[in-house]
Amino acid sequence: MLPRWTDPRRSLRARFALLLGGSGLALALVTAAVVGIVQRGQLVEQQGYSMRREALLLARVLDGALRQRLEQLQATADQPLLASGLFDPGDARLLLEGLRAQQPAFAWIAIVAPDGQVRVATNALLEGADLQAEPWFAPAAHAPWIGSRRPAGALTASLGLVDGQPPQLIDMGLPMTDTAGRTTGVLVARLRWDWLRELHRSLKNDLNVDNGIESAVLDRDGRVLLGPPAWLDRPPAVPPDPEADPGLVTWPGEGEFLSDWERSPGGEGASGLVVLLRQPAALAFQPAIEMSRRLLLLGALGTAAFMLLSLWLAARVARPIGELSAAALRVVHDQPPQFAAIPPEREDEVAEVAHALRRLHDTLARRLAEQQLATARYETLFRDAPVAIYLAIEDHLLIANQACVRLFGAPGADALVGLDTAGLFHTDDAGLAELRLRQQAALEPGGAPTPTLEHRIRRLDGGIAEVESTAIGLALAEGRGVQVVLHDITEQRQAQAALRELNAQLEARVAARTAELQGANAELDAFAYAVSHDLRAPLRAMTGFSQALIEDHGAELPPPARGYLDQIVLAGQRMGDLVEGLLTLSRTLRGALSVAPVDLSALAEQTLADLRRAEPGREVAVEIEPGLVATGDRRMLAALVNNLVGNAWKYTAGCAGARIRVFSIIDDGSRWICVEDNGAGFDMAHAGRLFKAFARLHRQDEFPGLGIGLATVQRIVHRHGGRIEAEGSPGRGARFRFTLPERPRAGVNEGATA
């Protein structure tokens, strides 16, 4: 069995050693990782720079070699013998044979007419053949052109095999023009691909491209022209990106490679070659890997040294801590602690811990005494509390005070102990009992109490009481429990029942008085209607006879008499208008509501159109919100809109830049229809008179009228169960707004709402 000091679970020395050793090892790992990352970045930059330089050199040399062959063709095409196109085939063939002998890279050279027919060729091969369909013909007829690798085709028989395989050739050509710039043909040559392959291999050897670096050359179509045999004549697995910097690239199925693409220089006759160099990441980062390994080795050695040092240090630190542990054990066994065993001359952290333990011991002893005193006080308060309290554990009553015994009608507290707390609820409140049990199960000791719950309880003497109860979680010696407080509200609920009965009686009396008032209002309205109707005939007679007297005998009457008759006519007309107003007010509440959706926007537009026809000379800016729809009686709502819009028209008379707006707003969840103007306005101090019949806030000579329009509007709104409000300012206009319910209430009338 290992010594205790070697077990980290039991020894501070072992934990201290593991902590320091682990910290050293972690530091070594982090250092190795950081150094590896930094070195990888440096290697990517250094190796990438070297790789870019070599790739650029390969691209320039290979492109230059192809350009030289193209320049040789151009020099031949510029020969006077060939440029005019009027040459002897034999002489031209000798010239082409000389070029091929001078440069063995040319496998075949020919002059092709503009129609694609071979006029002259080395060794007379393919002379007379139509090569217009060849891929090189169309581009080479317009500009110098270098193509891709492809099989020799018809030239295979004359060229023989290369490495046991049919030869591969590279097409190149350029247009032949005479002194006038006319195209006389195409000078085409097919280069030996193996010549370019050997040149590529030689360049790689000269540049010392090794250490696992692979090289490939792509033609203008993105296919591999030179490189590993498995890659030839197809695009590489990773699309080339000559504009990107050298970097790590993941090749499908192969892993990470440090890769670089470089394009050959551009210009006329450019080959469009792209050189690819790549190196496996493991080879590229070999120095970084070796450095990380050395750092890890040093870290392991340092970890071992740290662990040995920490064991020695931990032994010195742990000795006084062991002495403190022995002092603490004496407290556990109810023995006086010997903190004096700690040398008084010590002033380090261990001495601070010893002093803290001494103060903790003293504080715990004092608080234990205080807790015992608080427990005694709680027991007294619990026993003598005026409200009912009981403690429960696992949904069974544990102890109850005297008030609880009285509330439940028990002979003593022992009769309640052990009862199921859910069984204390009245049977009709079983759902509330289940709710309370769920709330109590979620309580935490010292946490928030449950919401107050009102329910009934079964008394042990057979009675029923109504209570309000709340519960709070407690940590009891027997386990987690709850304290439940109950307030007896039986008498309160009985008083509330009596009050409800009294309210019902009062409401019945108010309803009866309201019915009587409505009947009286209806009779008064019928009387006003009858009186107004009966007055119309005498008034018409009085006014008519007065006007007849003026017309028939006006010239014979003295001026004072004539003036008296004029006043009689005017007073009669005025009284007739008042009678009509009374009838209008009376008709507002007569008849049943015919409820339907009403387009208020259309009604406002019709009213304003009528007003414009009556006063064509007035300039008033009008803004009506479309789609203002309310539910109600169309006849009444038409009168409402006519009065509000008519008032706005009347009170903007003489106002420069008169403006009337009809729109809606949403306020406090209700939709309000507003009619606003910038006319005369009114003083809000007199707003209470606005909707009273025949009450006017302006003189008759300023704005004529009877004072019944707004009274009619208010009755219509109230008849529909709505509300109407007004606001204004003298000289700054007024705004009237009303809101109607979606469905007018049945039976609403002026007497009930006004």
NUKOL-228922 format. One record per residue (C-alpha): z, x, y. Coordinates in steps of 0.25 Angstrom, whole numbers, plus 5000, padded with zeros to 4 digits. Each point is the difference from the previous one (the first is absolute). Last residue first. Layout:
BEGIN
ZXY ...
end
This chain:
BEGIN
491346915247 500050014985 500549874994 499649915011 498750065002 499549974986 500050074986 499849904989 499350104990 500150145004 498750075004 499450094990 499750155003 501149985011 499550015015 500350115010 499849995015 499750095012 499949985014 499750135009 500050005015 499450075012 500450115010 500249925013 501349954996 500450054986 499949944987 500549964986 499949884992 500449964986 499649894989 500649974987 499549934988 500349874991 498749945002 500649895010 500750115007 498750075003 499449865005 501249975008 500050145007 498549985003 500249865006 501150065009 499150115004 499049905005 500949905006 500250065014 499049915007 499050105006 499550065013 500250155002 500350055014 500049875007 500849944989 501150115001 500350094988 501250004990 499749854995 500949914993 499349874996 500550014985 500850124997 499450124993 500050095012 501449965006 500750114991 499150115005 500649995014 500750135001 498750064993 499349985013 498549964998 498650064998 498949985010 498950064992 499950114990 499849924988 500549994986 499949904988 500750054988 500049954985 501250064993 500150044985 501450014995 500750124993 500850045012 498850005009 498650014995 499049985011 498849915003 498949985011 499549925012 499850085012 499649955014 499650095012 499849985015 499550135007 500449955014 500949874998 499649885009 500149914987 500850074989 501049895000 499049894996 499350084989 501350044993 500549865002 498749954993 500250104989 501449954997 499649855002 498750004992 500750094989 501149894998 499149885001 499150064989 501250034992 500449855001 498649954996 499950114989 501349964993 500650134994 499750134993 499650125009 498850095001 499750115010 498750054994 499450075012 500950065011 499649945013 499850095013 499649935013 499650075013 500049895011 499049995011 500049865006 498749945006 499749914988 501349925001 499849874992 499050074990 501050124999 501149914997 499349934989 499650144994 501450045001 500549884992 498950024989 500450154999 501549974998 499749894990 499150104992 501150115000 501049894996 499249974987 500949894993 500450004986 500449864996 501249905002 499849865005 501349985006 500449855000 500049915013 500750015013 500850125004 499050065010 499549865004 501349985008 499750135008 498649955003 500449865004 501050065010 499050095005 499049885002 501149935007 500250125010 498550005002 500149855004 501150035009 499250105007 498849915001 500949895006 500750095010 498650055004 499549855002 501349965007 499950125009 498549965004 500549865003 501150055009 498950095007 499149885003 501249925005 500350115010 498550015004 499949855004 499249924989 498749945003 499250124995 500750004987 499749864997 499150004988 500250154995 501450015004 500449874994 499250034987 500850134999 501349935001 499649904990 499650104990 501350085002 500949884998 499249954989 499950134992 501550025002 500349864995 499250034987 500550144997 501549955001 500049934987 499550134992 501150095007 501149894997 499549994985 500050154998 501350035007 500649894992 499450054987 500650145003 501449945003 499949934987 499650124993 501150085007 501049904996 499650004985 500150155001 501450005006 500449904989 499450094989 500750125006 501349935000 499949964985 499650154997 501250055008 500949914993 499550054986 500150145005 501549975004 500349954986 499350114993 500850105009 501349934996 499750024985 499650145002 501450025007 500749944988 499350104991 500350115009 501549974999 500049994985 499350145000 501150065009 501149944991 499450064987 499750145007 501050084991 499650155003 499850084987 500150165000 499450074987 500450144997 499050074990 500250104989 499550134995 500950064989 501549974995 500550095011 499349925011 498850055008 499749875009 498749935004 500149885010 499949854998 499849885009 500549864998 499949875009 500749894993 500049854996 501149944991 499949924988 501249944993 500350004985 501450075000 499350144997 499249985012 498550014998 499250075012 499049965010 499050085007 499650085013 499650144998 500350115011 499050124998 500550114990 500850115006 499550145004 500450124992 501450064998 499749994985 498649954997 499649864998 498749964992 500849934989 500749925010 498749955006 499549964986 501449934997 499949925013 498649954997 500449964986 501249925007 499049945010 499149954989 501249944993 500449925012 500149864994 500950054989 501050045011 500350155001 501250064993 499250024987 499250115007 501350085002 500349994985 501549994999 500850124995 501249985010 500049865007 501249944992 500850135002 499949985015 500949884999 500049854998 498549995005 499549915011 498850095002 500250015015 501550024997 499850114991 499050075009 501149995011 501050074991 499150124997 499150014988 499850114989 499050044990 499049895000 498850024991 498650035004 500150154994 501150025010 500649915009 501050005012 500549875007 500249965014 500349865006 500350015015 501550015006 500250144995 501450024994 499650064987 498850085004 500850055013 501150054992 499150064989 499250075011 501350065006 500550064987 498650064998 500050055014 501450074997 499450064988 498850055007 500850065011 500850084989 498750044994 499550045013 501150105003 499950064986 498550015002 500250075013 501050104995 499150044988 498750005009 500850105010 500350094989 498649994994 499550045014 500950125001 499550054987 498649975004 500250085013 500650114992 498850004990 499150015013 500650135005 501350035007 500850064989 501350065005 500849884994 499650044986 499849874992 501149974991 500749925012 499149884996 501049984988 499849854998 501249914997 499849944986 499549864997 499150054989 498749995009 500850075011 500250124991 498550004996 499750025015 500850135001 499350054987 498749975007 500450075012 500350134992 498649984993 499450005014 500850135003 499350074988 498649935002 499650095012 500250134994 499449964987 498849945007 499750135007 499950084987 499149894994 499249995012 499750154999 499549994986 499249885003 499350065012 499650134992 499449914989 499349925011 499550135006 499450044987 499349874998 499550005015 499450144998 499349954988 499549885007 499550095012 499250094990 499449874994 499649955013 499350135004 499250004987 499549865003 499650045014 499250124995 499349914990 499649905010 498550014999 500050024985 500849884997 499249925011 498750034992 499050065009 498849935007 498750055007 498949905004 498850045007 499149895007 498550035001 499249925011 498850104997 499750015015 498550005003 500249985015 501550015003 501349994994 501050114995 500549984985 501149904998 501450044995 500949934990 501450054997 501049984989 501450044995 500049934987 501049894995 499749934986 498950004990 499849864996 499549955014 500150125010 501249995009 499750085013 500950105006 499450065013 498950075008 499749935013 499149875000 498649995006 499350054987 500649884993 499349994986 500349884991 500950044989 499549994985 498850085004 498649945002 499050024989 498950104997 500950114994 501549974998 500150034985 499250135002 501150065010 499450035014 498649995007 499349885004 501149904999 499549865006 500449965015 498549965003 499950135010 500350094988 501450034995 500550154997 501150024991 501150114999 501350014991 501250095004 500850044988 500450135006 498650035004 499050005011 499950165002 499049985011 499050094993 500249934987 499849865006 498850055008 499450054987 500249864993 499449935011 498850095000 499949984985 500049855002 498950015011 499150074991 500349914989 499549895008 498650065001 499449955013 498949905000 499050015012 499349915009 499050025012 499649865005 498749965006 499150015012 501049935010 499450005014 500750095010 498750045007 500150144995 500149954986 501249954993 500650024986 501349924997 501250064992 500450014986 501250034991 500349954986 501150064991 499750034985 500749994987 499350074988 500049934986 501150064992 500150124990 500650085011 498849985009 498849944992 498650025004 499349995014 498649964996 500549894990 501149955009 499149985013 499849864996 501549975002 500750115006 501349934999 500849965013 500950075010 500049945014 499150015012 499750095011 499249955012 499250065012 499549885008 499049884999 499250024987 501250064994 500849875000 498849924993 499650104990 501450054995 500349884991 498750004993 499149885001 498950065008 499850114989 498649964996 499550124991 498750075004 500750144998 501249984991 500150154997 498850085006 500950124996 500649985014 499549875006 498949955009 499549865004 501149924993 499849855004 501149935008 499149935010 500450105011 499450114991 501050094992 500050155001 500850064988 501150104996 500650014986 501250074994 500450075014 501350084998 499050124996 499850025015 498950105003 499249964987 500149865005 499650035014 498850084994 499649884991 500049915012 499050095008 499150024987 500049844999 499649995014 498850094999 499649934987 500149865006 499250045013 500649965012 499749895011 501549955001 500150065014 501350064997 499650064986 499250125004 500650015013 501450034993 501049915006 500349934986 500350144994 501050035011 500649864998 500150024985 500750135002 501049935010 500349904989 500350114990 500950065011 500649875003 500449994985 500750145001 500749965013 500649874994 500550084988 500650115010 500549905010 500749914989 500650114993 500650065013 500549875004 500749984986 500650145001 500649975014 500549874996 500750054987 500650115009 500549905010 500549914989 500750114993 500850035012 500249865005 500349944986 500950134997 500849975013 500249864997 500450034985 500950115006 500749905009 500249904988 500550114991 500950055010 500649865002 500149974985 500750144997 500949985012 500349864995 500350054986 500850115005 500849915009 500249904988 500550124992 501050055010 500549865002 500149974985 500950134999 500849965012 500349864995 500150044985 501050115003 500849905009 499949894989 500550104990 501250055009 500349855003 500249984985 500149884991 498649945001 499450145003 500550054987 500250155000 501450005006 500549924988 499750114990 498949964990 500449954986 
end
